[in-house]
Amino acid sequence: MASASLGWPIPDPPSSPVPLGWARLEENLPDSASSEPPDVSRETWPATAGEIASEEDGDISLPELDESTPLAAEIMRDSNRLRRMDGKNFPKPESTRVLTVANQKGGVGKTTTTVNIAAAMAGAGLSVLVIDTDPQGNASTALGIPHNPEVDSIYDVLVSDFELADVVQQSPEIDNLVCAPATIHLAGAEIELVSLVAREQRLSRALDTYLSAREEAGSRVDYVLIDCPPSLGLLTVNAFVAAKEVLIPIQCEYYALEGLSQLLNNISLIQKHLNPQLSISTILLTMYDGRTNLSAQVAAEVREHFPNEVLRAAVPRSVRISEAPSYSQTVITYDRSSSGALSYLEAAEEIAERGTNG
């Protein structure tokens, strides 16, 4: 034992340092712990409260649902919504509707809206084409479509004059839904398009050819949804020129309103110079949180300025919506009974009904 200059005894250091926590753990382990693992079979677990009750009182049943609680009311409401939507077919439009899903602010649910509206429509008997023009390829991922660099994609249509029919793929999870995937090559497409003839109309021409061929073959496409990157480059301009309608997802937060004014200005420029038929037909409120005053205020303000365009359905914040893409699924196929899936089903139904009612 050594001693310090102040008289305090200092223990000799161990021959090999051992963490304090591990040393204490070893003191409490039985002698056999180092040679045999402890018994962790089910029989050694402590009894649960339910097992204790069963042993003492026989079989037990869950208490009845108290319908007066907010949670019970929400469960009942969602159950009724699901029953109403199950097995329902949406009305077909008189002609193919082409909608570009756009918002120059990122993180507003643009891609999520694209794939879930598409999945909801396809599940309700409509024929749907999704065109992914975002280099990240998140829409392709959510639909289970391979989009590695070797795959023929929308990049080849825009830059190399491929036919759209040569790149579309059937979604493995959803009948009636095909997708023209995006690959990382799209990241450089903006530069390559600059030198090409009719650079703003390349997607429009390819889409017109594809839709005409499908119609002649007796397999008309009912809806085309184009997912855009969150910037106004040539990819987004091509999407605006190819469409007749714009669907704008708006996150129910303050900054979403700031980005909206710039988007409206850009759409006005497209209408004036490139596509006079383009119109804002649909606005969908996303990430709505009914617990906050801010969501309610943003929703009220948007509805005041766009009374005819805003859908009645609003998509809430939902864990299920966030989880679905990690399984290469939409929330419609991942958890159809969730509040997020039901909201997208109702939004898709409303879009389809508006298409037949003008």
C-alpha positions as CSV (number, residue, x, y, z in Angstrom):
1,M,0.0,0.0,0.0
2,A,1.5,3.3,-1.1
3,S,0.7,6.6,0.7
4,A,0.1,10.1,-0.6
5,S,1.9,13.2,0.6
6,L,-1.2,14.3,2.5
7,G,-1.3,11.0,4.4
8,W,-4.2,9.4,2.5
9,P,-3.5,5.7,1.7
10,I,-3.5,5.0,-2.0
11,P,-4.3,1.3,-3.0
12,D,-1.9,-0.4,-5.4
13,P,-3.3,-0.5,-8.9
14,P,-4.6,-3.9,-10.2
15,S,-2.4,-5.9,-12.6
16,S,-5.1,-5.4,-15.3
17,P,-7.6,-2.6,-15.1
18,V,-11.2,-3.7,-14.7
19,P,-14.2,-1.3,-15.1
20,L,-15.8,-0.7,-11.8
21,G,-19.3,-1.7,-13.0
22,W,-18.0,-5.0,-14.4
23,A,-16.1,-5.7,-11.2
24,R,-19.3,-5.2,-9.1
25,L,-21.2,-7.4,-11.5
26,E,-18.7,-10.2,-11.2
27,E,-19.0,-10.1,-7.5
28,N,-22.7,-10.8,-7.7
29,L,-22.5,-13.5,-10.3
30,P,-22.8,-17.2,-9.2
31,D,-19.7,-19.3,-9.5
32,S,-21.0,-21.1,-12.5
33,A,-21.8,-17.9,-14.4
34,S,-18.5,-17.9,-16.2
35,S,-19.0,-21.4,-17.6
36,E,-22.7,-21.7,-18.3
37,P,-25.3,-19.1,-19.4
38,P,-28.1,-18.3,-17.0
39,D,-31.4,-20.1,-17.5
40,V,-33.7,-17.6,-19.5
41,S,-36.3,-20.1,-20.5
42,R,-40.0,-19.1,-20.3
43,E,-40.5,-21.2,-17.2
44,T,-38.1,-19.0,-15.2
45,W,-39.8,-15.7,-16.0
46,P,-41.8,-14.1,-13.2
47,A,-45.6,-14.5,-13.6
48,T,-47.4,-11.6,-15.3
49,A,-50.4,-9.9,-13.7
50,G,-52.6,-11.6,-16.2
51,E,-51.2,-15.1,-15.3
52,I,-51.7,-14.3,-11.6
53,A,-55.2,-13.3,-12.2
54,S,-55.9,-16.4,-14.3
55,E,-54.5,-18.7,-11.6
56,E,-56.5,-17.1,-8.9
57,D,-59.8,-16.3,-10.6
58,G,-59.8,-18.4,-13.7
59,D,-60.1,-16.9,-17.2
60,I,-60.3,-13.1,-17.4
61,S,-61.6,-10.8,-20.2
62,L,-60.7,-7.3,-21.2
63,P,-62.8,-4.5,-19.9
64,E,-65.4,-3.1,-22.3
65,L,-64.3,-0.1,-24.4
66,D,-65.4,3.2,-22.7
67,E,-66.8,5.1,-25.7
68,S,-66.9,8.3,-23.8
69,T,-63.1,8.7,-23.9
70,P,-61.3,10.6,-26.7
71,L,-59.3,7.5,-27.7
72,A,-62.4,5.3,-28.0
73,A,-64.1,8.0,-30.0
74,E,-61.2,8.1,-32.4
75,I,-61.1,4.4,-32.8
76,M,-64.8,4.2,-33.5
77,R,-64.5,7.1,-36.0
78,D,-61.6,5.4,-37.9
79,S,-63.5,2.1,-37.9
80,N,-66.5,3.7,-39.6
81,R,-64.2,5.5,-42.1
82,L,-62.5,2.2,-43.0
83,R,-65.9,0.4,-43.4
84,R,-67.0,3.1,-45.8
85,M,-63.9,2.9,-47.9
86,D,-63.5,-0.9,-48.1
87,G,-64.4,-2.3,-51.5
88,K,-65.3,1.1,-52.9
89,N,-64.4,2.0,-56.5
90,F,-63.8,5.6,-57.5
91,P,-65.4,7.1,-60.6
92,K,-63.3,7.2,-63.8
93,P,-62.6,10.6,-65.4
94,E,-63.8,11.2,-68.9
95,S,-60.2,11.6,-70.1
96,T,-56.8,11.0,-68.6
97,R,-56.0,13.6,-65.9
98,V,-52.3,14.6,-65.5
99,L,-51.4,16.1,-62.2
100,T,-48.0,17.5,-61.2
101,V,-47.4,17.2,-57.4
102,A,-45.3,20.2,-56.6
103,N,-44.1,22.4,-53.8
104,Q,-40.7,24.2,-53.8
105,K,-40.4,23.8,-50.1
106,G,-38.9,20.5,-49.1
107,G,-40.4,18.2,-46.4
108,V,-44.0,19.0,-47.0
109,G,-45.1,15.5,-47.9
110,K,-44.9,15.9,-51.7
111,T,-43.6,12.4,-52.5
112,T,-45.6,10.8,-49.7
113,T,-48.7,12.4,-51.2
114,T,-47.9,11.3,-54.7
115,V,-47.4,7.6,-53.9
116,N,-50.3,7.3,-51.5
117,I,-52.9,9.1,-53.7
118,A,-51.7,6.9,-56.5
119,A,-52.0,3.7,-54.4
120,A,-55.4,4.7,-53.1
121,M,-56.7,5.4,-56.7
122,A,-55.2,2.1,-58.0
123,G,-56.8,0.2,-55.2
124,A,-60.2,1.7,-56.0
125,G,-60.2,0.5,-59.6
126,L,-58.4,3.3,-61.5
127,S,-55.4,2.9,-63.8
128,V,-52.5,5.1,-62.5
129,L,-49.1,6.0,-63.8
130,V,-46.5,7.6,-61.4
131,I,-43.6,9.5,-63.0
132,D,-40.7,10.1,-60.6
133,T,-38.7,13.1,-61.6
134,D,-36.9,13.6,-58.3
135,P,-33.2,12.4,-58.4
136,Q,-33.6,10.9,-54.9
137,G,-36.1,8.4,-56.3
138,N,-38.1,8.2,-53.1
139,A,-41.4,7.7,-54.9
140,S,-39.8,4.7,-56.8
141,T,-38.7,3.3,-53.4
142,A,-42.1,3.6,-51.8
143,L,-43.7,1.8,-54.7
144,G,-41.2,-1.0,-54.6
145,I,-39.7,-0.2,-58.0
146,P,-36.0,-0.9,-58.6
147,H,-34.1,2.3,-59.4
148,N,-30.5,1.5,-59.3
149,P,-28.2,3.3,-61.8
150,E,-28.4,0.4,-64.4
151,V,-32.3,0.6,-64.6
152,D,-33.8,2.3,-67.6
153,S,-35.5,5.4,-66.1
154,I,-37.2,8.7,-66.8
155,Y,-33.7,10.1,-67.3
156,D,-33.4,8.0,-70.5
157,V,-36.7,9.4,-71.6
158,L,-35.7,13.0,-71.1
159,V,-32.1,12.8,-72.3
160,S,-31.8,9.8,-74.6
161,D,-35.3,9.8,-76.3
162,F,-36.4,6.5,-74.9
163,E,-40.0,5.6,-75.1
164,L,-41.9,6.0,-71.9
165,A,-43.3,2.5,-72.4
166,D,-39.7,1.1,-72.3
167,V,-39.0,2.4,-68.8
168,V,-42.3,2.0,-66.9
169,Q,-42.5,-0.9,-64.3
170,Q,-45.5,-2.5,-62.6
171,S,-45.7,-2.0,-58.9
172,P,-45.2,-5.4,-57.2
173,E,-47.7,-4.5,-54.4
174,I,-50.4,-2.7,-56.2
175,D,-52.4,-3.7,-59.3
176,N,-53.2,-1.0,-61.9
177,L,-50.2,1.0,-60.9
178,V,-47.1,1.5,-63.0
179,C,-44.2,3.8,-62.4
180,A,-41.5,5.4,-64.5
181,P,-38.6,5.4,-61.9
182,A,-36.0,7.9,-61.2
183,T,-32.3,7.1,-60.9
184,I,-29.3,9.1,-59.6
185,H,-28.5,10.0,-63.2
186,L,-31.3,12.6,-63.0
187,A,-29.0,14.7,-60.8
188,G,-27.0,15.7,-63.9
189,A,-30.0,15.9,-66.2
190,E,-30.5,19.6,-65.6
191,I,-27.2,20.4,-67.3
192,E,-27.7,17.9,-70.1
193,L,-31.2,19.2,-71.0
194,V,-29.9,22.8,-71.4
195,S,-28.4,22.0,-74.9
196,L,-31.3,19.9,-76.2
197,V,-34.0,21.0,-78.6
198,A,-37.4,21.6,-77.0
199,R,-35.9,21.0,-73.6
200,E,-39.1,22.0,-71.7
201,Q,-41.4,19.8,-73.7
202,R,-39.5,16.5,-73.7
203,L,-41.6,14.9,-71.0
204,S,-44.8,16.2,-72.4
205,R,-44.1,14.7,-75.8
206,A,-43.1,11.3,-74.4
207,L,-46.2,11.2,-72.2
208,D,-48.6,12.1,-75.0
209,T,-47.1,9.3,-77.1
210,Y,-47.5,6.8,-74.2
211,L,-51.0,7.8,-73.3
212,S,-52.2,7.6,-77.0
213,A,-50.7,4.1,-77.4
214,R,-52.4,2.9,-74.2
215,E,-55.8,4.4,-75.3
216,E,-55.5,2.7,-78.7
217,A,-54.7,-0.6,-77.0
218,G,-57.9,-0.3,-74.9
219,S,-56.0,0.2,-71.6
220,R,-56.4,3.9,-71.0
221,V,-54.6,5.5,-68.1
222,D,-57.0,7.3,-65.8
223,Y,-54.5,9.3,-63.7
224,V,-50.9,10.4,-64.1
225,L,-49.1,11.8,-61.0
226,I,-45.7,13.4,-61.5
227,D,-43.5,13.7,-58.5
228,C,-41.1,16.7,-58.7
229,P,-37.9,17.8,-57.0
230,P,-38.3,20.7,-54.6
231,S,-36.7,23.2,-56.9
232,L,-37.7,25.0,-60.1
233,G,-35.2,23.6,-62.6
234,L,-35.8,22.0,-66.0
235,L,-37.1,18.8,-64.4
236,T,-39.9,20.6,-62.6
237,V,-40.5,22.8,-65.7
238,N,-40.9,19.6,-67.8
239,A,-43.4,18.3,-65.2
240,F,-45.4,21.5,-65.3
241,V,-45.5,21.6,-69.1
242,A,-46.7,17.9,-69.2
243,A,-49.6,18.4,-66.8
244,K,-52.9,20.2,-66.9
245,E,-53.3,20.3,-63.1
246,V,-51.1,21.0,-60.1
247,L,-51.6,19.3,-56.8
248,I,-49.9,21.3,-54.0
249,P,-49.3,19.6,-50.6
250,I,-49.0,22.2,-47.9
251,Q,-47.6,21.4,-44.5
252,C,-49.6,23.0,-41.7
253,E,-46.8,25.2,-40.4
254,Y,-46.0,28.9,-40.8
255,Y,-43.0,28.5,-43.2
256,A,-45.2,26.6,-45.6
257,L,-47.2,29.7,-46.4
258,E,-44.0,31.6,-47.2
259,G,-43.0,29.1,-49.9
260,L,-46.5,29.0,-51.4
261,S,-46.3,32.6,-52.7
262,Q,-43.1,31.8,-54.7
263,L,-44.6,28.6,-56.1
264,L,-47.7,30.5,-57.3
265,N,-45.5,33.1,-59.0
266,N,-43.6,30.3,-60.8
267,I,-46.8,28.5,-61.9
268,S,-48.0,31.9,-63.3
269,L,-44.8,32.1,-65.4
270,I,-45.3,28.6,-66.7
271,Q,-48.9,29.5,-67.6
272,K,-47.9,32.6,-69.4
273,H,-44.9,31.3,-71.4
274,L,-45.2,27.5,-71.7
275,N,-48.5,25.9,-70.7
276,P,-51.6,28.1,-70.7
277,Q,-53.8,25.1,-69.8
278,L,-52.0,24.6,-66.4
279,S,-54.1,25.3,-63.4
280,I,-54.0,24.7,-59.6
281,S,-56.8,22.3,-59.1
282,T,-56.0,20.7,-55.7
283,I,-54.4,21.7,-52.4
284,L,-53.9,19.1,-49.7
285,L,-53.2,20.0,-46.1
286,T,-50.5,17.6,-44.7
287,M,-48.9,17.0,-41.3
288,Y,-52.0,18.4,-39.6
289,D,-51.8,18.3,-35.8
290,G,-55.2,18.9,-34.3
291,R,-53.7,19.5,-30.9
292,T,-52.0,22.8,-31.9
293,N,-53.6,26.1,-32.7
294,L,-51.0,26.7,-35.4
295,S,-52.2,23.9,-37.6
296,A,-55.8,25.1,-37.3
297,Q,-54.7,28.7,-38.1
298,V,-52.7,27.6,-41.2
299,A,-55.5,25.4,-42.4
300,A,-58.1,28.2,-41.9
301,E,-55.9,30.7,-43.8
302,V,-55.2,28.4,-46.7
303,R,-58.9,27.6,-47.0
304,E,-59.8,31.3,-46.9
305,H,-57.5,32.0,-49.9
306,F,-58.3,28.8,-51.8
307,P,-61.8,27.8,-50.9
308,N,-62.4,25.7,-54.1
309,E,-59.0,24.1,-54.3
310,V,-58.4,22.8,-50.7
311,L,-59.6,19.3,-50.1
312,R,-61.9,18.6,-47.1
313,A,-59.6,15.8,-46.1
314,A,-56.4,16.7,-44.2
315,V,-53.6,14.3,-43.6
316,P,-52.5,14.1,-39.9
317,R,-49.0,13.5,-38.6
318,S,-48.7,9.7,-38.5
319,V,-46.0,7.3,-37.4
320,R,-47.4,4.8,-39.9
321,I,-46.9,7.2,-42.8
322,S,-43.3,7.6,-41.8
323,E,-42.6,3.9,-41.3
324,A,-44.1,2.7,-44.6
325,P,-41.3,3.8,-47.0
326,S,-38.7,1.8,-45.0
327,Y,-40.6,-1.3,-46.1
328,S,-40.8,-0.1,-49.7
329,Q,-44.6,0.4,-49.3
330,T,-47.2,3.1,-49.2
331,V,-49.2,3.6,-46.1
332,I,-52.2,2.3,-48.0
333,T,-50.6,-1.2,-48.3
334,Y,-48.6,-1.0,-45.0
335,D,-51.5,-0.2,-42.7
336,R,-54.8,0.6,-44.4
337,S,-56.6,1.1,-41.2
338,S,-54.3,3.8,-39.8
339,S,-55.5,7.4,-39.7
340,G,-52.9,8.5,-42.2
341,A,-54.0,5.8,-44.8
342,L,-57.7,6.7,-44.3
343,S,-57.0,10.4,-44.9
344,Y,-55.2,9.6,-48.1
345,L,-58.0,7.3,-49.2
346,E,-60.5,10.1,-48.6
347,A,-58.4,12.7,-50.3
348,A,-58.0,10.4,-53.4
349,E,-61.8,9.8,-53.4
350,E,-62.4,13.6,-53.3
351,I,-60.0,14.2,-56.2
352,A,-61.7,11.5,-58.3
353,E,-65.1,12.9,-57.6
354,R,-64.0,16.4,-58.5
355,G,-62.7,15.0,-61.8
356,T,-66.1,13.7,-62.8
357,N,-68.1,16.7,-61.5
358,G,-65.9,19.3,-63.2
